[in-house]
Amino acid sequence: MGKDKMTRNEIISVLGPVDEAVIADIALTGASLEELREAFAWIGADEALVNEGRAMPGARVAKLIEILEPPEDEPETPGAME
């Protein structure tokens, strides 16, 4: 796979402490550290990046975003936080 494959520590350096399953899923994408940073930036500021004229993320970056960003279509259960 070459030197582009991320290590667990590199993934944590970008995302902070995350679930081991998330780390495994990210590693399986074969994405580079740069792609992970880009995905993380998109999650935090997608509208700002689009407004800057940035190209939409590539396939691997889009997959990372899918892994990192929980689906929004799941309705929250009212009163679940009690």
C-alpha positions in Angstrom: 0.0 0.0 0.0 3.0 2.3 0.3 3.5 5.2 2.8 0.2 6.8 2.0 -1.8 4.5 4.3 -2.5 6.2 7.6 -1.5 4.9 11.0 -3.9 4.7 13.9 -2.0 7.6 15.6 -2.3 9.8 12.4 -6.0 9.2 12.3 -6.3 10.2 16.0 -4.1 13.2 15.4 -6.8 14.6 13.0 -10.0 13.4 14.6 -9.1 13.2 18.3 -10.2 10.2 20.3 -12.6 8.1 18.2 -14.1 4.7 18.3 -11.8 1.8 17.2 -14.4 0.8 14.6 -14.2 4.3 13.1 -10.4 4.0 12.9 -10.7 0.6 11.2 -13.3 1.9 8.7 -11.1 4.9 7.9 -8.0 2.7 7.5 -9.9 0.4 5.1 -10.7 3.2 2.7 -7.0 3.4 1.9 -7.2 7.2 2.1 -4.2 9.4 2.8 -3.7 11.6 5.8 -4.3 14.6 3.5 -7.6 13.1 2.4 -8.7 12.6 6.0 -7.8 16.2 6.8 -9.9 17.4 3.7 -12.9 15.2 4.8 -12.7 16.7 8.3 -12.6 20.2 6.9 -15.6 19.5 4.8 -17.6 18.3 7.8 -16.7 21.4 9.7 -17.3 23.9 7.0 -18.8 22.5 3.8 -20.7 25.7 2.9 -17.6 27.8 3.4 -15.5 25.5 1.2 -18.1 25.5 -1.6 -18.3 29.3 -1.3 -14.6 29.5 -1.8 -15.0 27.6 -5.0 -13.4 24.4 -3.8 -14.1 21.4 -5.9 -16.4 18.8 -4.4 -14.6 16.1 -2.5 -13.3 13.1 -4.4 -14.6 9.5 -3.9 -12.3 8.6 -1.0 -12.9 11.9 0.8 -16.6 11.4 0.3 -16.4 7.9 1.8 -14.5 9.4 4.8 -17.2 12.0 5.3 -19.8 9.3 5.2 -17.9 7.4 7.9 -17.4 10.5 10.1 -20.7 12.2 9.7 -23.7 10.4 11.2 -26.7 10.3 9.0 -29.0 13.3 9.6 -32.2 11.5 8.6 -32.4 9.5 11.8 -35.1 11.2 13.9 -34.0 11.8 17.5 -36.1 10.2 20.1 -37.8 12.9 22.2 -36.9 12.6 25.9 -33.9 10.2 25.2 -31.6 12.4 27.1 -33.5 12.2 30.4 
